[in-house]
Amino acid sequence: MPRCTPRTTLDRLRTPRRFPKFLKAASICVLVAGLLSPLTQAAAAGGTAGLAANDYCGGQCSDILPPGENGNATLAQILLNQVFGTQPDHAEDQLGPYSNLAAGYSTLTDDKINTFFNDASFGVASDQVASTTKPGGRTDVTIVRDKKSGVPHITGTTRYGTEYGAGYAAAQDRLWLMDVFRHVGRGQLTSFAGGAPSNQGLEQEFWRNAPYTEADLQAQIDSATANAGARGAQALADANAYLDGINSYIDASDSGRYFPGEYVLTGHKDAITNAGTIDHFKLTDLVALASVIGALFGSGGGGEVNNALSLLAAQSQYGVTEGTKVWESFRERNDPEAALTVHDGESFPYATKPDTAQGEALPDAGSVAQEPLVYDRTGSAGTAKATGASATAAATTLTSAKRGMSNALVVSGKATASGHPIAVFGPQTGYFAPQLLMLQEIQGPGLSARGASFAGLSMYVELGRGQDYSWSATTSGQDIIDTYAVELCQDDYHYLYHGTCTAMDKVERTNSWKPTTADGTAAGSYRMQVYRTKYGPVEYRATVGGKKVAYTTLRSSYMHEADSIIGFQMLNDPDYVKSPGTFQSAVQHINYTFNWFYADSAHTAYYNSGDNPVRASGVDAEFPVWAQAAYEWQNWDPATNTAAYTPASAHPNSVDQDYYISWNNKQAKDYTSAPWGDGSVHRGNLLEDRVKKLAAAGGVTRSALTRAMADAALADLRAEDVLPKLLQVVKSSPVTDTAAAAAVTKLSDWVTAGARRKETSAGSKTYANADAIRILDAWWPLMVKAEFAPGLGTDLYTAFTANLPIDESPSAAHGPTGAHAGSSFQYGWWSYVDKDIRAVLGQPVQGGLAQKYCGGGSLSACRDILISTLKTAAGLTAAQVYPGDDQCSAGDQWCADSIVQRALGGIKHGRITWQNRPTYQQVVEYTSHR
């Protein structure tokens, strides 16, 4: 019988109503009893696996990945979870330790780190072996799972067997999730898993970005392997072995009837007769999976049409010259006050503003229309929720503001107590059940690593550790996407390519669904349609100078999602990565836009990856340009979508800087990122301020760096870095209004206490300084609008909010999982407010806004605005500020912030208190080197 996690540990989620109704229609006891016997595959308990001799971390490598390693559940386990709240083994055992750090970090010491993390040493001690499996009856690979977390430790004597074991273990832990995301990547989720509006939005978001045919997916495999020599051939062999392992588990679990229960609940399998099939995986499925991950986490750029619209609005408001100046000041392309990852002053110019822009194709006012994706809606596809999901998906796809991805804190040995570098780093990939990532250790010929990989792509560890080094990544966001204006000819579906009228390529997907036990959404269907050109998919229609155009988006990784496999292969190869230089060489083979960090026992390193196209002279990457030969990427070949790329030396990179921080902030001087908001206040400052102070003092330990991360994870960026200046304006004269004065006192006390969103005690579900938090949450949007809208005008203010949202508090609906996503304070107007308020106060500002906005620059008028909006905010009730949703009652502040593991399967987990930190996280300090 599966164990039950004590309800005191985690806040239980509400159970969806449809499951109890389904269960009432059957005999629960009979059904569960009949299904209990095939809960898991047979595995020989015990074993003799021991700690590996090739581990140079000295027991000082740790990691964590909530909610748990086990992401598969049989039908019986799902039913027990829905009715009684029981959890399958290792489905939730990392969620409690992860959550508990929020309350326990302040007293953390090195010897207590693994109270909140797993021991990430290689191997499993013999007394900690929970099971040993020979997948498929093979003699060349063994999967050992440990007792504490159930992580698979895969050891092979042949390369094929090792990768076969990796595929088998992946299917053991994430088969249903892998199946879901191969359908997402193909734009076929609703037909597979049901027509819930969230499913509709998910498949639309990713298929709009990567509308590939099966031939396109296969072409990527052929190209990636053919162009990489021996490593390409090895990658193909590894992928085929990995697939064999996956498919072996599918067959075994099908015949043994321990496959994921979601296949029954979605109508793909019959619980009684076992009729139905689980389709085998194939190579093109891996590319479909990679296209989802690349689009979600590693495709910086886009947003050129929105940029053009806000520039036109600024020029309309102020005139061309002053409007352009205002626009540039809000864009903050190269803000001198921005927090930098490479902070030694070295310059890495990329996507900088040209002296005289060439080829710009700005739209005529009022002519822009987004290209529809969905057609021929029937049934539930036509509901307001469904069309709303479509609108959200389109906005998410087309913005340059890629959400909430990862942080890193790395300190050189010069500043540590031991003399060895220390790193605390990991990706923020949202919170799902099961999690998108999975843990594994893989040891075999040419492979030696432990860490996290995206489910279905775990033939290699993607983020983790090798024998004597660790690595991790954050999303970087430099611009590898450009928008081209293709001039139409003949009709709306032909365009001029180098003077020839050329037909667009139409790609379609038709999906339909009907109600199932898992998803009761009424029957419906729709057709997705994308027109593709040599310059990429059509995203908008408009006119430019009266000429009809289609705006297309072209990214350098388009049709190249499979290429990065070579870089990941290198990271897992102990004979390749032996130093900072070889690490940087490995990640140069990854075309996703990431910041990569490295630490071994003596050195640290950083490298910014991505295929950065070399643009034609004079092209401004911020705006659409004409689709003409003169403005194309240098050496661009539309048949292969390849071009000239900036050399490795031009990418921000560094070795042994005193410390590195990254929280999706600006990489280096003169290196422009596509998202807006790299200004004087960024969430990267929460790390910069803490790590800089630690490094300057010296004697840094693993626990000290972890405490810095955890403290920043509870900080309210607005309260820590902007609120003191706002209060300075408010207090520039005595506050006589009693309501305003009371609010000022509460806010001031909160700032003095540290400006954290932290429970009064572990598990209290009540914040200390709760009133102050409520007031700021209510005040910020009111204050920003009152500060800026009068000077900018309604049209420009609205246009700028399309470029950069004004707020991203924990309770807002944002990030890869919507609300309850954890990741917060990445995008907002905190830098604008900071610079404007400092200017009004007469304080020095580098890279200030073109004008003063609060009260038109008058301190007294600005103060009046702040007090007026503060009084309004203070008068709003908790129920008005936190109106409630499908998870929380109105007025429940803690719940509104709380993190929810968004269900992608049948197992539900409890809410945890808010933390703004990586989903998968490592704490490492190596003691020696090969």
N, C-alpha and C positions, 0 to 999 in steps of 0.2 A: 504493500500500500504506500503511495507517495506520502512523504512527510508534509506536515502543515507548518508553514511559517507562522510564528506567534503574531497575533493581530496587534500586539502592543508595539511591534517593531515598525510597522509601516501603516500608513493611513489607507484603509481599504477603499478601492474605487467602487463606484456604483456599478452594479451588474446590469448589463443591457437586458431589457425586459423580454426580448424575443427568446432568449435561451431558457428562462424558466417556463415560458409557455410551451416551448418545444418539449421540455422535459416532462411537463404535466401530461402531455399527450402520450407518453410511454410510461412503462413501469421503470422508475429510476433504479430501484434495487436490482431488478432482473437484468436490465440493460448493462449497468455497471458491472455486475457480477460476471456476466457473460463475456465482458471485454477485458477484464483484469488480467487474465492469463498471458496475453501477448503484449504486455506493456513495453517490454524492451527486448532487444535481441539477446541471445545467450552470449555470455562473456565469462572467460575463466577468471575467477577472483584470485587475487594475490599476484605474485611475480617477484622477480629479483632485480628489477631495474634500479639503478643507483644514481647518485649524482654524477654528472658528466665531468670528465677530467679536463675538457677544453673550455672551462668556464673561468674567465679572468675577472669576474666581478666581486669575488670574495663575499658572496652573500649579501651584497649591497645593491642589487637590482630588484626593483619591485614594480608591480603594475596592477591595474584594476580596470574592469570593464563591466558595468552594470547592464541589465539586471543579473545575468548569469550566463554561463557557457552553454547550457542546454536550451536550445531554441526549438526543439521538436517536442511534440506531445501527441500521444495517441488519442483516439476519440474518448476512451475511458478517462484519461487524465484531464482532458478538456472539460468533460462533464463534471468531474469531481471539483475542478477549479471553479467552474461557474456556479455550482450549487453550494459547495462547502468551503471554498477558498483555499483548498490544498494546492500545493505547488509540486510539480515534478522535481526530482532530484536535480540540483544545480541550475534550476531555472531562475532563482532569485537570491542566491546566497552571496552575490557580490553587491547587491543593492543596499543592504543595511550598512556594511562597512563604508561604502562610498558616501552614503547620506550622513553617517555619523561624524565625518570629518568636520562638518560645519560647526558642530558643537565642541569637538574635541581638539581642534587644531591649536588652540592657544597654549596648551600645555604639552604639545607634541615634542617628544625626544626621539633620537635616532632609534633607540631600542623599541619604540612603540609604533614605528612606521607600518609594520606589517599587521598592526591591529586594523588599519584602514586600507591596506593594500595586500596583494598577493606576493609571496616570494616568487620572483621571476628567475630564479636560478635554473640552469639547465638540468634536465633529468628529474627523476622522482626517487626519493629515498625508499628503500625496500619496504619499510613499515608504513609508507604513505601511498602505496599502490592500491587503487580501488579496483581496477580491472585491467586485463591484458587481452587484446584481441589480435588475431591474425586475419586481417580482412580478406574475404574471398578465399580463405584457406591458403593464402600465399605464405611461403616460407622466407621471403626476402623483405618483409616489412612487419613491424609490430606497432600497435597503438596502445600505449599505456595511459591510463587516466588516473589522476591523483585524487585523493580522498577529499581534500579541502574544497576544490573548485571544479573538478571534473574536466580540466583542460586536457586535450589530447596531446600526448608527447609521441610524435611519429618518428620512428627510427627505421631506416632502410639500409640494406646491404647493396642494393642496386638503385640506380637513379630511377628506373621505371617503377620499381616497387615503392620507393619513397613517395613519388608523386601519386601513385595509385592510392597509397595510404592517406595522403593529404585530401584527395577527392572523397574517399570513403568517410573520413572524419568530418569533412565539411557537410556531407549529406546527413550524417548522423546528427549533426547539431543544427543545421539550417536548411534542410531540404525544402520545406514549404516556402521559406523566405526567398530562397534562390529561384524557385519557380515563379513566385510573384514578380520578382524584379526582371526576370528574362521576358516576362510578358509586358511589364512596364516599358522596357527598352524597345519593344516592338510596337508599342501603342495598342496593346491588346489586353489590358488588364481587366476591363469590365466584362469581356466575354469569358474570362477565366475565373475571376473572383467575385463578380457581382457589380451591379450598377450604382452603388452608393455614390452620392455626389463627390465624396473625397476620392474615390477611385477614378471617377471621370476626370477630375482635376489633375490627378497625378499622371495619368497616361497622356493627357493633353499637354501638360507642362513639358514633359521630356520628349514626346514625339515631335512637337513643334521645333525643338532645338536640334533633333537628330532624326529626321524623317528618312530612315534608311530602308532600302529593300533588302531582301535576302542576298541578292547579288552584291549589294554594297558591303554587307557584313563579310561575305566571303572574300571580296576583293581586299578588304583591310587585312585579313589574315595572310593572304598571299603576299601583299606588299610588305607587311611588317616582318615576315620571316625571310623573304627573299632578299631584303635590303640589309640584313644584319649578319650575314655570313654564318659562321659556325654557331654563334650564339642564337641566331634566328632559328636554325635547324633544331638546336637543343630546346628552345622555347616551344616549338611546335611539338616535339616529342614529349616534353613535360606536360603540355596541355592535353595531349591525347591520353597519356597515362592518367592524368587527373580526372578526365572524363570517364575513363574506364572504371575508376574507383567510385565515382558518383553513381554510375549506372549499375555497378555491382550492388551497391547498397539499395538502390531503388528496387532491383529484382529481389534481393533478400528480404527487404522489409515488406514487399508486396506479398510474397509467398508466405512469410512469417506473420503477416498481418499486424506489424508494429509500425507501419508508415504513419506520417502525421495525420491526425484526425481531421484537419481542415479539408482534406480531400473528400471526406465523407460529407462534411457540413456544407461544402460548396457543390455537391452533386457529382463529383468526378469518380467516386468510389461508392460501392454499396456496403453498408456495415454488416449485412447479413450474408449475402452471397459472395462478397468480395469482387463483384463484377466491376468493370471499369478499368482504366489504365492510368498510369503515371508515365508520361512521356519521358523517354531517355533524353539526356542532354547531349548537345552537339557543339562543335567549335563555334558556330555563329552565335550560340547562346551566350558564350563568354564575351563576345564583342558587344552584344546587346546590353549585357550587364555593365560592361566597362563604359558604354556610352552614357548610362544613367549616372554612374559615379563621377565620370569626368565632367558632365554637365552640372552636377550638383556642387562639386567641390573644387574643380580645377579648370574652369573656363572663364578667365577674367576678361572683362571688356563688355562692349555693347552700350546701349543707351544713347547712341549718337542722335537719334531722332528727337528724343526728349531734350537733349542738350540744345539742339537747334531751336526747339519750340521755346525754351526758356530764354535763349539769347534773343530771339525775335521779340519776346514779351519785354525784355529789358530795354531793347532798342526802341520799342514802341512807347515805353514809359518815359525814358530819359533822352531819347535821341541816339543816333548810331554811336557816336564817340563815347559819350558818358555811359550809355547803356552797356556797351562792350566792357568798359572799365568796371562797372558794377558787377556784371556777370563774371568777369575774371576774378574779382575779389571774393565772390561766393564760391567759385569753383576751387580755389586753393590748390592749384596744380602743384606748386612747389613751395608750400608754406614754410617760412623759416623757423616757425615755432613748433613744427610737428615733431612728435617723437619718432626716432629713427631706429631701425634695427642695426644698421651699420652706422655707428655714431662717431666714427673717427674723422669725419669731414671729407672722406673720399667721395667723389662725384661719379655717378653712373647715369649719364643723360639718356633718357628714352622717352619717346612720345612727348617731347617738349613743344612749346608753342613756337611755330615758325615765325620769322620776321614778317613775311608776307604769305598768307595762305594761298594755296593753289588748288583749283579744282573743286572748291566747295559747291555743294548742291543743296542749299537751304530751301525748304519748302515755301510755297506761297502761303500767306496767312489763311488759316481756316481750311486748307486743302487736305490735311493729313487724315487718313482713315486707316485703322488697323486692319490688316488682312484677316478675314474670318478663317477659322480653322474647322469649325463644326457646322455640318449641314444636315438637312433631312432628319431633324429630331423627331422621334416618336415616343409616346408614352411618358415614362418618368424622366426621360432626357429633356423634356420640355418644361420641367418645373422651375420655379424661381431659384430653388437651391442648386439645381443643376446648372442653370445659366450663370448663377453667381460664382460657382466653382470654376466655370470656364473663364470668367473675367479675371478672377484671382490668378489662375494658372497663366494666362496670357501676360498679365502685368509682371508676374514673377520671372517669366522667361525673358522678357524684353528689357528688364532693368539692368543697369550696371551694378546695382547694389546686391552682390551675392552675399548670402546671409551666414553669419555666426559660425565661423570655422576656425577654431583651434587657438591654443597659445603655447608659448615656450619661454622658459627661464633657464638660461645656461650661464654658469659662472666659471671662469678660468681658474686653474689651480693656484694661480698667484694670489687669489683672494679667499681660498678655502682653508679650513683648519688642517686638512690632511695633505694639502699640496696637489691633490688630484681634482680635476674638474668635476662639477656636479651639474646635473640637468634634471629639471622637472618639466615635462612637456607631453603634449598629446593633442589629438584632434577633437574638436567639438562637432560631432556628427549627428546631433539630435538624440532623442531618447525614444527608442522603439522597443517593442516586445514581439518577437525577438529583436535583439540589437542588429544593426546593419553589419557591424564588425563582429568577428569571432576571434578568440585566442587560440594559438597553437604553438607547439614547438616542432620544428622539422629538422631532422638530422639524417644526412645521407651523403652520397658522393657529390661533392660540389655544393652542398647545402648545409648551412648551420645557422639557425636563427630561431628566436622565439618572439612572439608579439601578436599584433592584430592584423587581420586582413579582411577585406570586404567579402561577405559570404558569396560563394560562387567564383571568387577570383583568388582563392587561397592556395594556389600552387606555390606561391612564395609569400613570405611574411612581408607586409607592405610598410608597417610601422613597428619598430621594435628594437631588438638587440641581436648582435652577432656574438662571436666568442669574446671579443675584447673591445667592443664599441656598441653604442646605441645611436639610433637616429629617429627623428620625428619630423613632422611637417605642419605648417599652417597655410591656409589659403592666402595667396599673395594679391591677385587681382590686377596685375599689370595687363595692359590692353592688347590682347591677341585677336580681337574681333573688330572688324570694320564694317561700316554701312556704305553700300554703293547705291547710287541712283541710276537704275537702268532705264534708258529712254524707250518707251513703248513704240511699237510700229504695227501696222496692220490692224491689230485689235489689242485687248487688254492682256493677251496671253502670248504675245510675241515681243521681243525686245532686240535692240541693236547690240550686236557683239562685233566690235571692230568693223563697223559699217555694214554688217550683214544682218538682215532681219531673221531672227532665230526663234524657234518655238520653245516655250517653256516646257519643262518636264513635269507632268502632274503625277503625284504619288498619293494614293488613297488607302484608307483603312476603314472598313465597315464593322462596327461592333454592335452586338445585341446581347441582352441579358434577360433573365427571368428570376423571380424570387427563389431563394434557397434558405435553408435553415440558418446559415451564417449571415446572409444579407437578404433581408426581406424587402428590399427596394423593388417596387413594381416593375413589370416588364417594360423594356424600352430599347431604343437603338439610336444610333446616329452614324454619320459618315464623317471622317476626318480627311481633309484635303489640303495638300501643300503643293504650291508651284515652286519648282526649283530652277535656278539659272546657273550658269557657270560661276556667277558671283555669290552663290549660296541661295537659301530659301527666301521667298518673298515674305516680308513681315508687315509692310505698310504700302499703301497707295497714296499718291499726292500729285501735285503739279509743281514744277520748278520753272519759273519764268514763263508760265503758261503751258509748258510741255508736260504731258502726262508721263509719269514715271512710276516705277515700282522700287521701293527701298528694300534691298536685300541685305542679309548679314552673312559675312564670311569670316570664319574663325580658322586659325592655323591648324587646330586639332580636328577640324571637320574632315571626316573620312580617314582619320588617323587615330582613333581611340585605342587601337591595339598596339601602337608603336611603343608605348611606355613599358611594355612587358620586359624589354631588355634591361632597362634601368633597375627594375625590381629584382630581376634575376641576378644582376651584379651585386646588389645590396645583400643578398643571401649567400653569396659566394665567399667563403673565408679566404680563398686564394686570390681574390680580387681586391676586396676592401681591407686595407691594412694601415691606412693613414688618412689624415684629412684630405690630401690630394687625390687619393684613389676614391674616397667617398664622393668628393665633388665631381670627379670624372663619371662615377656611376649615375648620379642624379642628373647630370647633363643629358642623359638619354631619356629623361622623362619629360614629355611635352605638355603635361598639365602645369598650370600656373600655381606653383607651390613655393613656399619658403622652407628649405631643408636645413635641419640642425643636426650636429654630430658631436659626440663626446666619447673620448677614450680615457685612459689613465693619465695622459699627459697633455692632450690637445683638445681644443674645441674648433668647430668650423661651421660655416654658413654658406649656403648657395641658393640663389633664386632660379628656379627652373621654368621652362616653357619655351615653345618655339616663337620667339618674338620676331615678327616679320619686319624686314627692312622696307620702310615706306618710301614712296617716291619723294623727291625733294620738294619741300613746300607743303606737303599734305599735313593737315592738322587732324590728328587722330580723334579729336573731340567731336567732329561733325561729319555728316555724310559728304561723300565726294562723288563726282561723276564716274560712271563705269566706262572709263576710256583708258586706252593703253598708257597714256601719260601719267595716270594716277594709280595704276595698279602696283601691288607689291613688286619689288625688284625680283626679276627672274621667276615670276609666278607662272606656273604651268597649270591651267585649269583642269587638264585631264587627270592630274594626280593631286591637285591642290597642294603643291609644294612651291617653295619660294626661297629666296635668300633670307637667312635668319641672322640676327646679331650674334657675334662670336661669344664664347663662354666668358671671356674676359670683360665683356661689356655688361654682363649680368651682375647685379650686386652680389658680392662674395667676400669672404673674410676668413682668416684663420687666427685663432688665439686672441681675439679682441677681449678686453677685460671682462665683459659680459655681453650677452645678447638677450633681448626681449622681443617678443612678437605676439601681437594679438590682432593681426590683420591690419596693422598700422603701416605707415609709409616705410618702404624698405631702405632707402638711402637718398641722399641729396640728389636732386635733379631727376629722380626716377619717378615718373608720374603713374599713378594707379588709376584705373578706370572709375572706380566708385568715388563719389564725393565724400567729403568729411575728414580728409587728412589735414586737420588744422591744429590749433593750439591745445584743444582738449579732445582727447581720443581715449578709448578704453585702454589703449596701450600705455597711457600715462600711469594707470593704476599699477602696472608692472614696473615701468621705468622708475618711478619714484621709489618703490620698495627695493628693487634689486640694486639700483645705483647706490642707495644708502648701505645695503648689506655689503656690496663689493668694496665700497670705500672704507668701511670699518674693518673688513677682513675677518678671517676665522669662520667663514661660512660653512655650515654643515647641511646634510640632507634635510634634517628636520627644519632648520631655519629657512631654507629655500622653499620647502613645502608650506611652512607657515605663511610666507610671503604670498605664495599663490593662493592659499586658502583665504587669507585676509582680503585680497583683491577680489576673490570670488563672491564675497558678501558685500562689497562696497557698492554704494550707489554713486555712479560717476558724477551725476549732476550735483549731488549733495557734497561730495568731496572736493570737486574742482571748480564748481561754478556758484553754488549757493553762498559761500562766504562773500563773494563779490556782490551778489544781489543784496545780501543783508547789509553790506557796507553802504550801498545806495539808500536802502530803506532807513538805516540808522543815521544817515547824514544830518537828520533833524529828529527831534524827539517824536516818537510815535504816540500820538494822543488817543487814537481810536482804540477802544478797549479790545475789540475783536481782533484787529490787526496786531495789537501789541501782544496778545496772548499767542497768536500764531507765530510771531517773531520769536518769542521766548521758546516755544516748542522746537522750532527749527534750529535755533541757536544751540539749544541743549543737545540736539541730535548731532550737530556738527562737532560739538565738543566731545561727545561720546564716541566719535569715530565714523559717523555717517554710514553705518552698516544696516543692512536689512537682515537682522539676526533675531532668532527666537530668544525669549526671556530665559528659557532653559531648554535643554534637549527634549524635544517632543511636546513642548507646550502649545505649539501651533498658534502662538501669539508673538508678534514682534515687540521687542523693546522699542520705545519711541514710536509706537504705532500711529499716534495722531500726527506726528511730524511727517511720517512717511505718506500717510493719506493726504496731507495738505500738499506736499510737493508733487505727488502723482496728479493731483487735481490742478495744481497751480501751473505746472510747466506748460501744457498746451495753451492755456488761457494767456499766460504771460508772453509766450513767444509770439502768438498772433497779435496781441496788443502792442508789442514792441516793434514788430516789423511790418505788419500789413499796412498801416497808414502810410508809411514812407514808400514801400514797394508798390503799393496798389494791389488790388485784388487779383488781377490777372497774373502779375509777376510773382506774387507771393504763392499763388496756387501752382504756378509752373515750377517754382523752386522746390516746393514740397513734393513734386513728382520726381525731381532729381534726388532729393534727400529728405526722408521723413523727419518730422520735427522731434520725434521721441521714439524710444524703444525700451520702455520699462519692462520689468519681468512679467507683469500681468498683461502686456499687450499681445495681440495675435501676430506673431512674427516668427521667423526662423523656419527651418525645414520641417518642423512638426506643428506649425501654427502656434497657438497659445500653449502655455505650460512647457515651453521649449528649453528653459534654462538660459541659453545664450541671450545676452541683453547688452544694451548700451553700445552696440557696434555703430549704428547709424542714428544721427540726431543732430540738432542744431546747437549742441553745447559749445562748439567752437565759435559759432556766430555770436551767441549770447555773451560768451566770455570776452571776445574782442570788442564787441559793441559797448558792453558795460565798462570795461577798462578805459575805453576811449572817452566815454561820458564822464568817468571819474578823473580824467586827465592823466591817467597812467600811461607809460610807454607801451606801444603795441607795434610789433614787427609784423608786416604783412597784414595790416588792418583792412577792414572793409572800406569800400570807396566812400561811404558816407556814414554819419552817425544816425542811428534810427530811434533809439529809445528816447521818447519825448523830443524828437527832433534835435537831440544833442544837448538839451537843457537838463541839468541835474535835477532840478526841482520838478520839472514836468515828467521826467523819467521816474522819479520817486513816486509821483502821484499815480502813474500807470501801474507800477509794481504793487503799491498798497491797495489800489482798487481791485486788481485781479487777485491779490492775496486774500482780501476779505471775501471775495466771491468763492474762491477755492476752499477757504476754511469753513464756509457755511454749507458745503456739500457733505452729505452723509456718506458713510462707508458704502451703503447700498447704491448710491448714485455714482461713486467713483469706481466701485467694483460690482458691476451689475449682475454678475453670475453667468454661468454658461452650463454646458452639459456635464461639467465636473463639479461645479461649486455653487453654493447658494449665494444670493446677492448679499454683499456686505462682508463676506468672508475674505479678509485681506490676505491671510496666510495662504489659503487655498488658491486664491487668484494668482499668486506668484508661484505656487508649487509646481514641481516637475512631475509630469505624467509620462510613463512609458507607453507611447501610443501603440495600440494593439495592431499588429500586422498578421496576427493569428488568433488562436482561440484562448490563449492564456493571458490573464489579467494580472497586473501587479499594483502595489500600493503607491500612493503619492509620496514624494519625499520633499523635504524643505528645499527652498530655492538655493542654488549655487550656480555661479557663472564660471564654469570650469570645463576642461575637456571631458568628453565622454569616456574615452580610453586615455589612460594617463600612466606615464612611467616616472619613477624616481630612481636615478642611477648615479653611482659613483664607483668607477673601476679602480681596482687596487694594483693591477699589473697589466702587462701587454706581452703579446707573443714576441 
